Amino acid sequence: MIAMAKCVEYGEHEVDGEISIDLGPISLVIARESPDLVKVFTRANGQESSLGSINVPIGKPVEILPHPPAGGRVKVDHIMIKLSEDISIPPGGSVTFIQYIPIDIAINVGGSFLRLVPVRAKYALYGPPDLGTLCRYSSNIILKDLPDCLKAQIKIQIANTGSEVTQVSRVVLPLKGIGLYLSSTNQPIASSASMKVLNQTYAEVTTESTPSAEADRISKRVVEPKTSTYIMRYGL
């Protein structure tokens, strides 16, 4: 018997036989293969891709939770967020807005993280081919077909500390600094970030410890946020 669950139903799941969790573009399937092991794989368009087996004794639930975007099969340490529209900021000006980023799925057992399921991983190079930074990539095109439970809102503040008008079209953030929360309606919410622009080719981007929504909307902190800074020196 297959128990169907929508991906908005983050939380614990008993695995007696097989469960299939709808993740929009893919389904996450967890199937009991022995009293101590379950097999994890994704299914899309009739094709299956194995993610290996994990130790889950009978009677112990698996917990499905959102996870900040990671590299997937490619090791990356940053995410490049392409803004939906360029933002022009005069000298001394600042702007705060909400953007969205794709997220991945974590499988936890007994409070321990065991497996990451990348949902839709795309990549982009920030900077020149020989010195640039390979990034997880986020844009409106990537986000438009994802259900709400597979993207997290992130609040970004940009301040222009330079002497000229600056146009910003993208933000590069260190992934290790992004924390993740769940709202009271199970909507993922990322921690905030700030960007200090010195000129059109140099900015300091820092992740923050505060969530990107009011505290009364937060029901659970899933991943601890950290303060981490990346220097954008190849243009904004």
KOLVEXGU-201250 format. One record per atom (N, C-alpha, C, O): residue in one letter; x, y, z. Coordinates in steps of 0.1 Angstrom, whole numbers. Atoms other than C-alpha are relative to their C-alpha. Layout:
! KOLVEXGU-201250
<A, <X, Y, Z>> ...
//
This chain:
! KOLVEXGU-201250
<M, <8, -12, 0>> <M, <0, 0, 0>> <M, <9, 12, 0>> <M, <18, 13, 8>> <I, <-8, -12, 1>> <I, <14, 34, -10>> <I, <-8, 12, 7>> <I, <-19, 15, 3>> <A, <6, -11, -7>> <A, <6, 63, 14>> <A, <4, 13, -6>> <A, <16, 16, -6>> <M, <-4, -12, 7>> <M, <5, 96, -5>> <M, <0, 12, 9>> <M, <-9, 13, 18>> <A, <0, -12, -9>> <A, <15, 128, 12>> <A, <5, 12, -8>> <A, <15, 10, -16>> <K, <-5, -12, 7>> <K, <19, 163, -2>> <K, <13, 5, 7>> <K, <15, 3, 19>> <C, <-13, -5, -6>> <C, <53, 180, 3>> <C, <-2, 11, 10>> <C, <7, 13, 18>> <V, <2, -10, -10>> <V, <37, 207, 24>> <V, <-2, -7, 14>> <V, <-1, 0, 24>> <E, <2, 7, -12>> <E, <32, 180, 50>> <E, <14, -4, 6>> <E, <17, -16, 7>> <Y, <-13, 3, -6>> <Y, <67, 183, 65>> <Y, <-2, -6, 14>> <Y, <-12, -2, 21>> <G, <1, 6, -13>> <G, <72, 161, 95>> <G, <4, -15, 0>> <G, <11, -19, -9>> <E, <-4, 14, -1>> <E, <75, 125, 106>> <E, <-9, -9, -8>> <E, <-21, -7, -9>> <H, <8, 10, 8>> <H, <64, 95, 85>> <H, <5, -14, 5>> <H, <17, -17, 5>> <E, <-3, 15, -3>> <E, <62, 58, 96>> <E, <2, -7, -14>> <E, <-5, -5, -23>> <V, <-3, 8, 13>> <V, <77, 35, 69>> <V, <-2, -15, 3>> <V, <7, -22, 7>> <D, <3, 14, -1>> <D, <60, 2, 71>> <D, <1, -8, -13>> <D, <6, -19, -14>> <G, <-1, 6, 13>> <G, <58, -5, 34>> <G, <7, 10, -9>> <G, <20, 10, -10>> <E, <-5, -10, 9>> <E, <63, 24, 9>> <E, <-8, 12, 1>> <E, <-20, 12, 1>> <I, <6, -13, 0>> <I, <56, 61, 11>> <I, <5, 8, -12>> <I, <17, 7, -15>> <S, <-4, -8, 12>> <S, <56, 84, -19>> <S, <-4, 15, 4>> <S, <-16, 17, 6>> <I, <2, -14, -4>> <I, <60, 122, -11>> <I, <1, 8, -13>> <I, <12, 9, -19>> <D, <0, -8, 12>> <D, <50, 146, -39>> <D, <8, 12, 2>> <D, <6, 20, 11>> <L, <-9, -12, -1>> <L, <78, 172, -44>> <L, <-1, 8, -13>> <L, <8, 14, -17>> <G, <2, -8, 12>> <G, <63, 188, -75>> <G, <6, -6, -12>> <G, <0, -15, -18>> <P, <-6, 6, 12>> <P, <88, 180, -102>> <P, <4, -14, 1>> <P, <6, -22, -9>> <I, <-3, 14, -2>> <I, <97, 147, -86>> <I, <-8, -5, 12>> <I, <-14, 2, 19>> <S, <5, 7, -12>> <S, <84, 122, -60>> <S, <11, -6, 8>> <S, <20, -12, 2>> <L, <-10, 7, -8>> <L, <105, 111, -31>> <L, <-7, -12, 6>> <L, <-17, -12, 12>> <V, <6, 13, -4>> <V, <99, 74, -24>> <V, <9, -6, 11>> <V, <21, -7, 9>> <I, <-8, 7, -10>> <I, <110, 57, 8>> <I, <-7, -14, 2>> <I, <-19, -14, 6>> <A, <5, 14, 0>> <A, <105, 19, 9>> <A, <7, -9, 10>> <A, <19, -9, 10>> <R, <-6, 9, -9>> <R, <110, -6, 36>> <R, <6, -12, -8>> <R, <-1, -19, -16>> <E, <-6, 11, 7>> <E, <135, -33, 24>> <E, <5, -11, 10>> <E, <8, -22, 7>> <S, <-3, 10, -11>> <S, <144, -50, 58>> <S, <-4, 6, 13>> <S, <-8, 18, 14>> <P, <4, -6, -13>> <P, <136, -45, 95>> <P, <9, 11, 4>> <P, <4, 19, 13>> <D, <-9, -10, -4>> <D, <166, -22, 98>> <D, <2, 11, -11>> <D, <8, 21, -8>> <L, <-3, -9, 11>> <L, <168, -5, 64>> <L, <-12, 4, -9>> <L, <-21, -3, -10>> <V, <9, -4, 10>> <V, <148, 16, 40>> <V, <7, 5, -12>> <V, <18, 11, -10>> <K, <-6, -5, 13>> <K, <156, 24, 4>> <K, <-6, 14, -3>> <K, <-18, 15, -2>> <V, <4, -13, 4>> <V, <154, 60, -8>> <V, <3, 3, -14>> <V, <14, 0, -19>> <F, <-2, -3, 14>> <F, <149, 70, -44>> <F, <-10, 11, -4>> <F, <-20, 13, 2>> <T, <9, -10, 6>> <T, <133, 97, -65>> <T, <-7, -6, -13>> <T, <-1, -15, -19>> <R, <7, 5, 12>> <R, <107, 91, -93>> <R, <-5, 12, -8>> <R, <-11, 21, -2>> <A, <5, -11, 8>> <A, <100, 114, -122>> <A, <-2, -6, -14>> <A, <7, -12, -20>> <N, <3, 5, 13>> <N, <83, 106, -155>> <N, <2, -15, -2>> <N, <7, -19, -13>> <G, <-2, 15, 1>> <G, <84, 69, -148>> <G, <14, -5, 2>> <G, <16, -17, 3>> <Q, <-14, 3, -2>> <Q, <122, 70, -142>> <Q, <3, 1, 15>> <Q, <-1, 10, 22>> <E, <-4, 0, -14>> <E, <137, 61, -108>> <E, <15, 3, 1>> <E, <23, -2, -7>> <S, <-14, -3, -2>> <S, <170, 74, -94>> <S, <3, -3, 15>> <S, <-3, 3, 24>> <S, <-2, 4, -13>> <S, <184, 57, -63>> <S, <9, 10, 8>> <S, <18, 16, 3>> <L, <-8, -8, -9>> <L, <197, 77, -33>> <L, <6, -9, 11>> <L, <11, -3, 21>> <G, <-6, 9, -10>> <G, <209, 46, -14>> <G, <-10, -4, 11>> <G, <-22, -1, 10>> <S, <8, 5, -11>> <S, <196, 30, 18>> <S, <5, 7, 13>> <S, <16, 11, 14>> <I, <-4, -6, -13>> <I, <195, 44, 54>> <I, <-6, -9, 11>> <I, <-16, -16, 9>> <N, <3, 9, -12>> <N, <192, 27, 88>> <N, <-12, 7, 7>> <N, <-11, 17, 14>> <V, <12, -5, -7>> <V, <156, 32, 100>> <V, <-7, -13, 5>> <V, <-14, -19, -3>> <P, <6, 12, -5>> <P, <145, 3, 123>> <P, <-16, 2, 0>> <P, <-21, 13, 1>> <I, <14, 0, 0>> <I, <108, -6, 122>> <I, <-5, 6, 13>> <I, <0, 4, 24>> <G, <5, -7, -11>> <G, <88, 16, 145>> <G, <6, 14, 2>> <G, <1, 22, 10>> <K, <-7, -13, -1>> <K, <112, 46, 141>> <K, <-4, 8, -12>> <K, <-1, 4, -23>> <P, <4, -8, 12>> <P, <98, 74, 119>> <P, <12, 7, -7>> <P, <22, 10, 0>> <V, <-9, -9, 6>> <V, <117, 93, 93>> <V, <-7, 14, 0>> <V, <-19, 15, -1>> <E, <6, -14, 0>> <E, <113, 131, 94>> <E, <5, 7, -13>> <E, <17, 8, -16>> <I, <-3, -8, 13>> <I, <111, 151, 61>> <I, <-1, 14, 3>> <I, <-11, 19, 8>> <L, <0, -14, -3>> <L, <121, 187, 64>> <L, <7, 7, -11>> <L, <14, 2, -19>> <P, <-7, -8, 10>> <P, <131, 215, 41>> <P, <15, 3, 4>> <P, <18, 2, 16>> <H, <-15, -2, -3>> <H, <169, 222, 38>> <H, <4, 12, -9>> <H, <0, 12, -21>> <P, <-5, -11, 9>> <P, <187, 253, 24>> <P, <6, -6, -12>> <P, <11, -18, -12>> <P, <-5, 6, 13>> <P, <198, 248, -12>> <P, <15, -4, 2>> <P, <23, 4, 8>> <A, <-14, 5, 0>> <A, <230, 228, -15>> <A, <5, -3, -14>> <A, <-2, 1, -24>> <G, <-6, 2, 13>> <G, <252, 217, -43>> <G, <-5, -12, -8>> <G, <-3, -12, -20>> <G, <4, 12, 7>> <G, <236, 184, -52>> <G, <12, -8, -3>> <G, <20, -10, 6>> <R, <-12, 8, 3>> <R, <261, 163, -71>> <R, <12, 9, -3>> <R, <23, 3, -5>> <V, <-11, -9, 2>> <V, <283, 194, -77>> <V, <3, 7, 13>> <V, <-6, 13, 19>> <K, <-3, -6, -12>> <K, <302, 208, -48>> <K, <1, 15, -2>> <K, <10, 20, -10>> <V, <0, -14, 0>> <V, <294, 245, -45>> <V, <-3, 6, 14>> <V, <-9, -1, 22>> <D, <1, -6, -13>> <D, <295, 269, -16>> <D, <-8, 13, 0>> <D, <-9, 19, 11>> <H, <8, -13, 2>> <H, <274, 298, -29>> <H, <-12, -1, -8>> <H, <-13, -11, -16>> <I, <12, -1, 8>> <I, <241, 307, -44>> <I, <0, 13, -7>> <I, <1, 24, 0>> <M, <2, -13, 7>> <M, <237, 333, -71>> <M, <-15, 2, -2>> <M, <-22, -6, -9>> <I, <15, -3, 1>> <I, <202, 349, -69>> <I, <-1, 11, -11>> <I, <3, 22, -9>> <K, <3, -10, 11>> <K, <192, 366, -102>> <K, <-13, 7, 3>> <K, <-23, 1, 5>> <L, <12, -8, -4>> <L, <168, 394, -93>> <L, <-10, 0, -12>> <L, <-6, 0, -24>> <S, <10, -1, 10>> <S, <135, 396, -112>> <S, <2, 12, -9>> <S, <-2, 12, -21>> <E, <-3, -13, 7>> <E, <144, 432, -122>> <E, <12, 6, 6>> <E, <14, 5, 18>> <D, <-11, -8, -5>> <D, <175, 453, -119>> <D, <-5, 11, 9>> <D, <-16, 17, 7>> <I, <4, -10, -9>> <I, <174, 477, -90>> <I, <11, 11, 0>> <I, <23, 9, 1>> <S, <-9, -11, 0>> <S, <189, 512, -93>> <S, <0, 7, 14>> <S, <-11, 10, 19>> <I, <-1, -6, -13>> <I, <201, 527, -60>> <I, <9, 12, 0>> <I, <21, 11, -4>> <P, <-9, -12, 0>> <P, <214, 563, -56>> <P, <10, -1, 12>> <P, <8, -9, 21>> <P, <-10, 0, -11>> <P, <244, 571, -33>> <P, <-7, 3, 13>> <P, <-16, 12, 14>> <G, <6, -2, -13>> <G, <234, 568, 3>> <G, <-14, -7, 1>> <G, <-20, -7, 12>> <G, <13, 7, 0>> <G, <202, 549, -7>> <G, <1, -14, 5>> <G, <11, -21, 5>> <S, <1, 14, -3>> <S, <190, 515, 5>> <S, <-14, -5, -3>> <S, <-23, 3, -4>> <V, <12, 6, 3>> <V, <163, 491, -3>> <V, <-1, -14, 6>> <V, <9, -21, 7>> <T, <2, 14, -6>> <T, <148, 460, 14>> <T, <-12, -6, -7>> <T, <-22, 0, -10>> <F, <10, 7, 8>> <F, <128, 434, -5>> <F, <0, -15, 3>> <F, <10, -20, 9>> <I, <1, 14, -2>> <I, <117, 398, -4>> <I, <3, -7, -14>> <I, <-4, -4, -24>> <Q, <-3, 8, 11>> <Q, <131, 373, -29>> <Q, <-2, -14, 3>> <Q, <-4, -17, 15>> <Y, <1, 15, -3>> <Y, <127, 335, -32>> <Y, <11, -8, -6>> <Y, <17, -4, -16>> <I, <-10, 9, 4>> <I, <152, 308, -35>> <I, <-5, -15, 0>> <I, <-13, -18, 9>> <P, <4, 14, -1>> <P, <148, 270, -42>> <P, <6, -6, 12>> <P, <17, -2, 16>> <I, <-5, 7, -11>> <I, <153, 246, -14>> <I, <1, -15, -3>> <I, <-5, -19, -13>> <D, <-1, 15, 1>> <D, <162, 209, -10>> <D, <-8, -6, 11>> <D, <-14, 1, 20>> <I, <8, 8, -10>> <I, <147, 182, 12>> <I, <10, -8, 8>> <I, <19, -15, 3>> <A, <-8, 7, -9>> <A, <164, 167, 43>> <A, <-8, -12, 5>> <A, <-20, -11, 8>> <I, <6, 11, -6>> <I, <157, 132, 56>> <I, <7, -2, 13>> <I, <19, -5, 14>> <N, <-6, 1, -14>> <N, <163, 130, 94>> <N, <-6, -12, 7>> <N, <-17, -16, 4>> <V, <5, 11, -9>> <V, <160, 101, 118>> <V, <5, 2, 14>> <V, <17, 3, 16>> <G, <-4, -2, -14>> <G, <160, 105, 155>> <G, <7, 13, 3>> <G, <16, 14, 11>> <G, <-6, -13, -1>> <G, <170, 142, 151>> <G, <14, 1, -7>> <G, <20, 12, -6>> <S, <-13, 0, 8>> <S, <201, 133, 130>> <S, <-3, 1, -15>> <S, <-11, -6, -20>> <F, <1, -1, 15>> <F, <205, 144, 94>> <F, <7, -11, -7>> <F, <18, -14, -4>> <L, <-6, 12, 6>> <L, <210, 114, 72>> <L, <2, 2, -16>> <L, <11, -4, -21>> <R, <-1, 0, 15>> <R, <203, 123, 35>> <R, <-6, 13, -5>> <R, <-16, 18, 1>> <L, <5, -12, 7>> <L, <198, 153, 13>> <L, <-5, -3, -14>> <L, <1, -11, -21>> <V, <6, 3, 13>> <V, <175, 152, -17>> <V, <-1, 13, -8>> <V, <-9, 22, -5>> <P, <1, -12, 9>> <P, <182, 179, -43>> <P, <-12, 0, -9>> <P, <-14, -10, -15>> <V, <13, 1, 8>> <V, <150, 189, -60>> <V, <2, 6, -14>> <V, <-2, -1, -24>> <R, <-3, -6, 13>> <R, <160, 213, -88>> <R, <12, 8, 0>> <R, <12, 20, 4>> <A, <-13, -6, -2>> <A, <197, 221, -89>> <A, <5, 5, -14>> <A, <7, -3, -23>> <K, <-6, -6, 12>> <K, <210, 245, -116>> <K, <12, 8, 5>> <K, <12, 12, 16>> <Y, <-13, -6, -4>> <Y, <244, 262, -116>> <Y, <3, 11, -10>> <Y, <-1, 12, -21>> <A, <-4, -11, 9>> <A, <260, 294, -129>> <A, <14, 4, 6>> <A, <17, 2, 17>> <L, <-13, -5, -4>> <L, <295, 308, -128>> <L, <0, 15, 2>> <L, <-5, 23, -7>> <Y, <-2, -15, -3>> <Y, <301, 342, -111>> <Y, <14, 4, -2>> <Y, <23, -1, 5>> <G, <-14, -5, 2>> <G, <332, 359, -125>> <G, <6, -7, -12>> <G, <-1, -15, -19>> <P, <-7, 6, 12>> <P, <358, 348, -151>> <P, <2, -15, 1>> <P, <2, -20, 13>> <P, <-1, 14, 0>> <P, <363, 312, -161>> <P, <11, -5, 9>> <P, <10, -16, 15>> <D, <-12, 5, -7>> <D, <397, 309, -144>> <D, <0, 4, 15>> <D, <6, -3, 23>> <L, <0, -5, -14>> <L, <389, 328, -111>> <L, <-14, 0, 6>> <L, <-15, 3, 18>> <G, <14, -2, -5>> <G, <351, 328, -108>> <G, <-4, -11, 10>> <G, <3, -20, 13>> <T, <6, 8, -10>> <T, <329, 311, -83>> <T, <-12, -8, -6>> <T, <-21, -1, -11>> <L, <11, 8, 5>> <L, <306, 282, -93>> <L, <-11, 0, 11>> <L, <-8, -2, 23>> <C, <11, -2, -9>> <C, <272, 288, -77>> <C, <-12, -8, -3>> <C, <-15, -12, -15>> <R, <13, 4, 2>> <R, <239, 272, -72>> <R, <-8, 12, -6>> <R, <-5, 23, -1>> <Y, <6, -11, 7>> <Y, <216, 293, -94>> <Y, <-15, 1, 3>> <Y, <-22, -9, 3>> <S, <14, -2, -2>> <S, <182, 308, -86>> <S, <-5, 12, -9>> <S, <1, 22, -9>> <S, <6, -11, 9>> <S, <160, 328, -110>> <S, <-15, -3, 0>> <S, <-20, -13, 4>> <N, <14, 1, 1>> <N, <123, 333, -117>> <N, <-4, -12, -9>> <N, <-14, -19, -6>> <I, <3, 11, 9>> <I, <125, 307, -145>> <I, <1, -14, 8>> <I, <-8, -22, 6>> <I, <-1, 12, -8>> <I, <137, 280, -120>> <I, <-11, -1, 10>> <I, <-16, -12, 13>> <L, <9, 0, -10>> <L, <112, 290, -94>> <L, <-15, -1, -4>> <L, <-23, -6, 3>> <K, <14, -2, 4>> <K, <80, 294, -115>> <K, <-8, -13, 1>> <K, <-20, -12, 4>> <D, <7, 12, 0>> <D, <71, 257, -116>> <D, <1, -7, 13>> <D, <-5, -18, 15>> <L, <-2, 6, -13>> <L, <81, 249, -80>> <L, <-12, 3, 9>> <L, <-16, 15, 9>> <P, <10, -3, -10>> <P, <53, 245, -54>> <P, <6, 9, 11>> <P, <18, 9, 14>> <D, <-4, -9, -11>> <D, <54, 270, -25>> <D, <9, -6, 10>> <D, <18, 0, 16>> <C, <-8, 7, -11>> <C, <68, 244, -1>> <C, <14, -3, -4>> <C, <22, -8, 4>> <L, <-13, 3, 5>> <L, <99, 240, -23>> <L, <8, 13, -3>> <L, <18, 12, -10>> <K, <-8, -12, 1>> <K, <110, 276, -22>> <K, <-2, 9, 13>> <K, <-13, 8, 19>> <A, <0, -8, -13>> <A, <119, 299, 7>> <A, <1, 15, -3>> <A, <9, 19, -11>> <Q, <-1, -14, 2>> <Q, <114, 336, 10>> <Q, <13, 4, 8>> <Q, <16, -1, 19>> <I, <-12, -5, -7>> <I, <146, 355, 19>> <I, <-1, 16, -1>> <I, <-3, 21, -12>> <K, <0, -15, 0>> <K, <147, 392, 29>> <K, <14, 5, -2>> <K, <24, 1, 5>> <I, <-13, -5, 4>> <I, <176, 411, 13>> <I, <0, 16, 2>> <I, <-9, 22, -4>> <Q, <-2, -15, -1>> <Q, <187, 447, 23>> <Q, <13, 4, -8>> <Q, <23, -2, -5>> <I, <-12, -5, 8>> <I, <210, 465, -2>> <I, <2, 15, 3>> <I, <-8, 23, 2>> <A, <-3, -14, -3>> <A, <227, 497, 8>> <A, <11, 5, -9>> <A, <22, -2, -10>> <N, <-10, -6, 9>> <N, <247, 519, -17>> <N, <8, 10, 8>> <N, <4, 21, 11>> <T, <-9, -9, -8>> <T, <277, 533, 3>> <T, <10, 7, -9>> <T, <18, 14, -4>> <G, <-9, -7, 10>> <G, <294, 545, -29>> <G, <-4, 14, -4>> <G, <-13, 19, 2>> <S, <2, -14, 4>> <S, <295, 579, -46>> <S, <-8, 1, -13>> <S, <-11, 12, -18>> <E, <7, 0, 13>> <E, <276, 569, -78>> <E, <-13, -9, 1>> <E, <-14, -18, 9>> <V, <12, 9, 1>> <V, <242, 554, -87>> <V, <5, -14, -4>> <V, <13, -16, -13>> <T, <-4, 14, 3>> <T, <245, 516, -87>> <T, <-12, -8, -4>> <T, <-23, -7, 1>> <Q, <10, 9, 5>> <Q, <225, 490, -106>> <Q, <3, -14, 5>> <Q, <14, -19, 3>> <V, <-2, 13, -5>> <V, <221, 456, -89>> <V, <-9, -10, -7>> <V, <-21, -8, -8>> <S, <8, 10, 7>> <S, <210, 426, -109>> <S, <1, -14, 6>> <S, <-7, -23, 2>> <R, <-2, 13, -6>> <R, <222, 397, -88>> <R, <7, 1, 14>> <R, <13, 11, 17>> <V, <-6, 1, -13>> <V, <233, 387, -53>> <V, <6, -14, 2>> <V, <0, -24, -1>> <V, <-6, 13, -2>> <V, <258, 360, -44>> <V, <2, -2, 15>> <V, <8, 7, 22>> <L, <0, 2, -15>> <L, <254, 345, -9>> <L, <8, -13, 3>> <L, <7, -23, -5>> <P, <-6, 13, -4>> <P, <275, 319, 10>> <P, <-11, -9, 5>> <P, <-18, -6, 14>> <L, <11, 9, -4>> <L, <253, 288, 14>> <L, <1, -4, 15>> <L, <-9, -6, 21>> <K, <-2, 4, -14>> <K, <268, 279, 48>> <K, <-6, 10, 10>> <K, <-8, 6, 22>> <G, <6, -9, -9>> <G, <253, 310, 63>> <G, <-15, 0, 0>> <G, <-21, 6, 9>> <I, <15, -1, 1>> <I, <217, 305, 53>> <I, <-7, -10, 9>> <I, <-5, -22, 9>> <G, <8, 8, -9>> <G, <194, 293, 80>> <G, <-14, -2, -5>> <G, <-18, 6, -15>> <L, <13, 3, 5>> <L, <159, 279, 75>> <L, <-10, -2, 11>> <L, <-7, -9, 21>> <Y, <11, 1, -10>> <Y, <126, 281, 94>> <Y, <-12, -5, -7>> <Y, <-13, -5, -19>> <L, <13, 3, 5>> <L, <91, 268, 90>> <L, <-10, 10, 6>> <L, <-9, 13, 18>> <S, <11, -9, -5>> <S, <61, 291, 92>> <S, <-11, -9, 6>> <S, <-10, -21, 6>> <S, <11, 8, -6>> <S, <29, 281, 110>> <S, <-8, -7, -10>> <S, <-16, -16, -7>> <T, <7, 7, 11>> <T, <16, 270, 76>> <T, <10, -9, -8>> <T, <7, -13, -19>> <N, <-11, 9, 6>> <N, <48, 249, 68>> <N, <6, 6, -12>> <N, <11, -1, -21>> <Q, <-7, -6, 11>> <Q, <61, 275, 44>> <Q, <15, 3, 4>> <Q, <17, 9, 15>> <P, <-14, -3, -4>> <P, <100, 276, 44>> <P, <3, 14, -1>> <P, <-1, 22, -10>> <I, <-4, -14, -1>> <I, <115, 309, 54>> <I, <15, 0, 3>> <I, <19, -6, 13>> <A, <-14, 0, -2>> <A, <152, 316, 51>> <A, <4, 12, 9>> <A, <-4, 21, 12>> <S, <-5, -12, -8>> <S, <173, 339, 73>> <S, <3, 11, -10>> <S, <4, 9, -22>> <S, <-2, -12, 8>> <S, <180, 374, 61>> <S, <14, 2, -5>> <S, <23, -5, -1>> <A, <-13, -3, 5>> <A, <209, 389, 42>> <A, <1, 15, -3>> <A, <-9, 21, -5>> <S, <-3, -14, 3>> <S, <225, 423, 36>> <S, <11, 1, -10>> <S, <20, -7, -10>> <M, <-10, -2, 11>> <M, <245, 437, 8>> <M, <5, 15, 1>> <M, <-4, 24, 0>> <K, <-5, -14, 0>> <K, <268, 468, 11>> <K, <8, 2, -12>> <K, <18, -4, -15>> <V, <-6, -3, 13>> <V, <277, 482, -23>> <V, <10, 12, 1>> <V, <6, 22, 6>> <L, <-10, -11, 0>> <L, <309, 502, -26>> <L, <1, 7, -13>> <L, <3, 19, -15>> <N, <1, -5, 14>> <N, <308, 506, -64>> <N, <-6, -11, -9>> <N, <-10, -21, -3>> <Q, <7, 9, 9>> <Q, <295, 488, -95>> <Q, <6, -14, -1>> <Q, <0, -23, -6>> <T, <-7, 12, 2>> <T, <321, 461, -93>> <T, <4, -6, 14>> <T, <12, -15, 14>> <Y, <-4, 6, -13>> <Y, <324, 455, -55>> <Y, <-11, 2, 10>> <Y, <-16, 13, 12>> <A, <10, 0, -11>> <A, <300, 446, -27>> <A, <3, -11, 10>> <A, <9, -21, 7>> <E, <-1, 10, -11>> <E, <300, 428, 6>> <E, <-14, -5, 3>> <E, <-23, 2, 6>> <V, <13, 6, -2>> <V, <272, 403, 10>> <V, <1, -9, 12>> <V, <9, -18, 13>> <T, <-1, 7, -13>> <T, <265, 390, 45>> <T, <-13, -7, 4>> <T, <-24, 0, 4>> <T, <11, 6, -5>> <T, <241, 364, 58>> <T, <-2, 4, 15>> <T, <7, 7, 22>> <E, <3, -5, -14>> <E, <223, 373, 91>> <E, <-7, -11, 8>> <E, <-12, -21, 2>> <S, <6, 10, -8>> <S, <208, 355, 120>> <S, <-15, 1, 2>> <S, <-22, -7, 7>> <T, <14, -3, -2>> <T, <174, 370, 118>> <T, <-8, -6, -11>> <T, <-4, -7, -23>> <P, <9, 6, 11>> <P, <145, 352, 99>> <P, <-5, 11, -9>> <P, <-6, 23, -5>> <S, <5, -10, 10>> <S, <130, 369, 68>> <S, <-15, 2, 2>> <S, <-22, 6, -8>> <A, <14, -2, -2>> <A, <96, 370, 84>> <A, <-2, 4, 15>> <A, <7, 1, 23>> <E, <3, -3, -14>> <E, <80, 382, 117>> <E, <0, -12, 9>> <E, <-4, -23, 4>> <A, <-1, 11, -9>> <A, <86, 360, 147>> <A, <-13, -8, 2>> <A, <-13, -20, 4>> <D, <13, 7, -3>> <D, <49, 352, 152>> <D, <-4, -9, -12>> <D, <-13, -17, -10>> <R, <3, 9, 11>> <R, <49, 335, 118>> <R, <9, -13, 0>> <R, <6, -23, -7>> <I, <-9, 11, -1>> <I, <77, 311, 128>> <I, <-5, -11, 9>> <I, <-8, -8, 21>> <S, <4, 11, -9>> <S, <68, 277, 142>> <S, <12, -9, 3>> <S, <12, -16, 13>> <K, <-12, 9, -2>> <K, <102, 259, 139>> <K, <12, 5, -7>> <K, <11, 9, -18>> <R, <-13, -3, 6>> <R, <138, 266, 133>> <R, <6, -13, -5>> <R, <9, -22, 4>> <V, <-4, 13, 5>> <V, <151, 238, 110>> <V, <15, 0, -1>> <V, <21, -10, 2>> <V, <-15, -1, 2>> <V, <187, 249, 102>> <V, <5, 13, 6>> <V, <0, 24, 4>> <E, <-5, -12, -7>> <E, <207, 273, 124>> <E, <7, 10, -10>> <E, <15, 5, -18>> <P, <-7, -10, 8>> <P, <217, 305, 106>> <P, <13, 4, 5>> <P, <16, 3, 17>> <K, <-13, -4, -4>> <K, <252, 318, 106>> <K, <4, 13, -7>> <K, <-2, 16, -18>> <T, <-4, -12, 7>> <T, <269, 351, 98>> <T, <12, -4, -8>> <T, <23, -9, -4>> <S, <-11, 4, 10>> <S, <291, 346, 67>> <S, <0, 11, -11>> <S, <-11, 15, -16>> <T, <-1, -11, 10>> <T, <303, 372, 41>> <T, <7, -5, -12>> <T, <17, -13, -12>> <Y, <-6, 2, 13>> <Y, <311, 369, 4>> <Y, <3, 13, -6>> <Y, <-6, 22, -6>> <I, <-4, -13, 8>> <I, <329, 397, -16>> <I, <-3, -2, -14>> <I, <3, -11, -21>> <M, <2, 0, 15>> <M, <314, 403, -50>> <M, <9, 10, -6>> <M, <8, 22, -4>> <R, <-10, -9, 6>> <R, <342, 417, -70>> <R, <1, -1, -15>> <R, <10, 5, -22>> <Y, <1, 1, 15>> <Y, <332, 409, -106>> <Y, <-12, 6, -6>> <Y, <-16, 3, -17>> <G, <11, -8, 5>> <G, <303, 432, -110>> <G, <-13, -5, 6>> <G, <-15, -16, 10>> <L, <12, 3, -6>> <L, <268, 434, -98>> <L, <-11, -2, -10>> <L, <-23, -4, -7>> 
//
